[in-house]
């Protein structure tokens, strides 16, 4: 009974891909890493067989027959599906990646799959889910790092967290790309953060705790 409860609480990695070989190889790799894995060969099969209340993460192929990965993503957003989502694609489509990140995707991985980038992305996604659920996190450390940012650095970092690249940020803020890169490098060094998904998680924690402090009539910093 205790073992069953423990397994139920273990994060479940869902993999949705119409390629049986990819499903098999991903399932094997993730199982070897100690994850519990559920495989689905279509978006429709996932919708019919998944248990949304089960903690974990979704690895989702972009291009699939029937309901595509992006179409499934929109359905899940409408249903307030809270699990982090990592997209897989064999097509180098930067605009698609940026759009997905803006809409809440956790990460975007290119095929052929590279374990050295996929596994850290999964770890970050699961940590994001854990923190969002529990409300935990070293907010004092986050606040200390956040206070080191200038207003311009924060502005640029928030756009990076939404998936915008330096060129897009420069156009939006009407400054040079070189200036954007300078502020971005400085800010990420202060925050000790490298990936946009990790940066997005950082600002989610900052904003959530700032909101809670405001509701309680307290000063956040």
Order of alpha helices (4+ residues) and beta strands (2+ residues): alpha-beta-alpha-beta-alpha-beta-alpha-beta-alpha-beta-alpha-alpha-alpha-alpha-alpha-alpha
